[in-house]
Amino acid sequence: MNPLLPYTALAGAKAMRDAADEWDERYRQGRTMPDEPAGLLVENLPLLPKGGKALDIAMGTGRNALYLASLGFRVTGIDLSTVAVEKCRKKAERLGLSVEALVADLERSPLPSNDYDLIVNFYYLQRSLAPQIVASLKPGGVLVFESFTVDQLQFGWGPKSSEHLLHPGELREMFPDLETLLYHEGTVQGDRGPKAVASLIARKRA
Ligand SMILES: C[S@@+](CC[C@H](N)C(=O)[O-])C[C@H]1O[C@@H](n2cnc3c(N)ncnc32)[C@H](O)[C@@H]1O
């Protein structure tokens, strides 16, 4: 047996616990994303399916999951942070909306089910998920993806490691089997000032 294996597995589990603790703390302090749903979703409703099953990957407190639920989607949202998921559940209750809000580490657990009409992934970059995302979309299903690019480093906030930042053109190439409906890469105005993002809306061929 490779004596390193148990150690690396343990180290990986510890790193993930640390990450979960860090996100929990951010959510406790309210140092996170705005409450409003992402502009990319709100401004491009005509490109989305009219309803059905939606999955919000790394949903945080569920700003997009709750918005999709308000549009009539049956939404599942997943996040590593127990604090964020609990906030989403409470908000859903307050608003009279239904979201299946799950705590899971997406580095370790597969995406649930495999027949979503819509999958959204905002400001969470796990490159290894790309094939699962495609497999989990129904034929004709739509993916909405937006995350920071390396150009975000100039603004001094957001992710610091290139592991969590898209390279120029990367998002355009990440889902070659999907049909691109919208692609944009550059600096846009965010709630904290300018931010460097890549945005994609793409459809699985029927
Ligand atoms: C920048 S926030 C984005 C939240 C949300 N998508 C939004 O746009 O409001 C990134 C989220 O990824 C979650 N996250 C980080 N690592 C994760 C993992 N391994 N599995 C699931 N969620 C994770 C964090 O808890 C955090 O809520």
The ligand as a MOL file (V3000), in Angstrom:
LIG
                    3D

  0  0  0     0  0            999 V3000
M  V30 BEGIN CTAB
M  V30 COUNTS 27 29 0 0 0
M  V30 BEGIN ATOM
M  V30 1 C -18.5810 33.3710 -4.3080 0
M  V30 2 S -19.7660 32.3130 -3.5730 0 CHG=1
M  V30 3 C -21.0100 32.2740 -4.8300 0
M  V30 4 C -22.3720 31.9580 -4.2780 0
M  V30 5 C -23.5200 31.9980 -5.2920 0
M  V30 6 N -23.2950 31.1190 -6.4120 0
M  V30 7 C -23.7830 33.4090 -5.7480 0
M  V30 8 O -23.4300 33.7620 -6.8860 0
M  V30 9 O -24.3420 34.1640 -4.9650 0 CHG=-1
M  V30 10 C -19.0250 30.6930 -3.7760 0
M  V30 11 C -19.7870 29.5870 -3.0670 0
M  V30 12 O -19.1530 28.3370 -3.3270 0
M  V30 13 C -19.3530 27.5160 -2.1910 0
M  V30 14 N -18.3610 26.4140 -2.2460 0
M  V30 15 C -17.0220 26.5060 -2.1110 0
M  V30 16 N -16.4580 25.2820 -2.2240 0
M  V30 17 C -17.4730 24.4000 -2.4230 0
M  V30 18 C -17.5320 22.9880 -2.5880 0
M  V30 19 N -16.4330 22.2360 -2.5850 0
M  V30 20 N -18.7410 22.4030 -2.7530 0
M  V30 21 C -19.8820 23.1640 -2.7520 0
M  V30 22 N -19.8840 24.4970 -2.6090 0
M  V30 23 C -18.6980 25.1210 -2.4390 0
M  V30 24 C -19.1450 28.4710 -1.0240 0
M  V30 25 O -19.6920 28.0060 0.1790 0
M  V30 26 C -19.8300 29.7290 -1.5600 0
M  V30 27 O -21.1820 29.7690 -1.1550 0
M  V30 END ATOM
M  V30 BEGIN BOND
M  V30 1 1 1 2
M  V30 2 1 2 3
M  V30 3 1 2 10
M  V30 4 1 3 4
M  V30 5 1 4 5
M  V30 6 1 5 6
M  V30 7 1 5 7
M  V30 8 2 7 8
M  V30 9 1 7 9
M  V30 10 1 10 11
M  V30 11 1 11 12
M  V30 12 1 11 26
M  V30 13 1 12 13
M  V30 14 1 13 14
M  V30 15 1 13 24
M  V30 16 1 14 15
M  V30 17 1 14 23
M  V30 18 2 15 16
M  V30 19 1 16 17
M  V30 20 1 17 18
M  V30 21 2 17 23
M  V30 22 1 18 19
M  V30 23 2 18 20
M  V30 24 1 20 21
M  V30 25 2 21 22
M  V30 26 1 22 23
M  V30 27 1 24 25
M  V30 28 1 24 26
M  V30 29 1 26 27
M  V30 END BOND
M  V30 END CTAB
M  END
